[in-house]
């Protein structure tokens, strides 16, 4: 490819709104162009990477006996009603009417389509197990797109669906996919990928793992034990509860005036956050009659994913205007709210002589005892794990990391096969709903994640396996007929030898060309200049290390074969 003909431009300045290196560099180097919020065109260099990423994924899925298909982007409402997700998913699912006034949706995930594909053709247990997969464009109306391709609304994803006769068979296949994912990310050139236990979310099921690329700009919080390698998304992470002081006090109502927040109450009463029980109130989305109140220690934060799982529905912070609850003074003693669902976090277990709201304006109780004054039926885990808390496996301090979720796998169970009527006949004549697994990889997010990890202060630095081109042919002083002649000759030769070459044929300065070569991140740069002509050697530079080699034109192909390995 000649750079003068390549669609896209190289920019000197950081684009407005760029919040990550990958976002900035991909725009500046002419890889992507924004069309709308969270929607991008992949320009030719990015599309070349995209196709290489897809090919790596495809090879690994085919090695697992996966059968590639292509589900529709647009599906009728009825398909999603069968699974119950048409009503349970909120604004992220795009709904519209076609010209015949029929309700349709844009596919943001394809469990329903996968089950529909199997309906009719899957009839007997001896057809199990099997896996079907696709690499498809999807659309999720994400509320807060960010960081270029890392969080978008339109995206390319590989999603696979396996069908099994038994849970044991699913678990066996799940482990094979788990191992294949690490091979995929390794082949893509990612270095800091870990697997973490995760929440199943809208997918359903009881077991899920995410694959996270550890990076400071990641939007996911990961709880990691460096001693036993336990890792979990903060949504499901647990820790060994800290033992509370068992010091009893006398329950007394005290005036605290305008003190509402934990910090204000601590200052007013000379207490620590660990000595306060705070309340956080939620409404159940779609059911205004349900109020959820979570009590936890003052130094803790509610883990809404854990609480949502206990409630069994989506939740949102509650407006207290019509509840009779007093913001900042809600307490777990003498709380009389009809129909309220109350949860007590494990951080409160054994807490004595603590502070809680008195459920009236301007007052709190001190000296409250959980065992004497509250007596909850049970404690549940509804708080976020913090750095330094103890690992539930080995007891050592936990660390908090940031990560980008690049893939996920789920054990779905029979949620979709049972609700959509997919069954097989067993040897004894009975019917069985196949057990499903689901396996996703965000292709565009992989591209951005690699750009984030494999970059430096000069620009991108693509791994050889997925680089858009392997060679950046860079003649300097192209106005010199000898330089131009050798560059044209080498370009034709390298193409004939099936090397992937980006030829910078522009009549630009050496500074511009060298800067653009580093910004674009092509792994191998070959410089031709009056100086190299005099020496009889071509200058080869590796983008990843800066290492230089000087070789004759006759030995160039052999050297390139040594360098272009993946």
Buried (B, 14 or more C-beta within 10 A) or exposed (E): BEBEEBEBEBEEEEBEEBEBBBBBBBBBBBBBBBEEEBEBEBBBBBBBBBBBBBBBBBEBBEEBEBEEBEBEBEBBBEBBBBBEBBEBBEEBBBBEEEEEEEBBBBBBBBBBBBBBBBEEEBEEBEBBBBBBBBBBEBBBBBEEBBBBBBBBBBBBBBBBBBBBBBBEBBBEBBEBBBEBBBEBBEBBBBEEBBBBBBBBBBBBBEBBBBBBBBBEBBBBBBBBBEBEEBBBBBBBBBBEBBEBEEEEBEBEEBEBEEBBEBEBBBEBBEBEBBBBBBBBBBBBBEEEEBBBBBBBBBBBBBBBBBBBBBBEBBBEEBEBEEBEBBBBBBBBBEBEBEEBBBBBBBBBBBBBBBBBBBBEEBBBBBBBBBEEBBEBEEBBBBBBBBEEBBBBEEEEEBBBBBBBBBBBBBBBBBBBBBBBEBBBEEEEEEEBBBBBBBBBBBBBBBBBBBBBBBBBEBBBBBBBBBBBBBBBBBBBBBEBEEBBEBBBEBBEBBEEEEBBBBBBBBEBEEEEBBBBBBBBBBBBBBBBBEEBBEEEBBBBBBBBEEEEBEBEBEEBBEBBEEBBEE
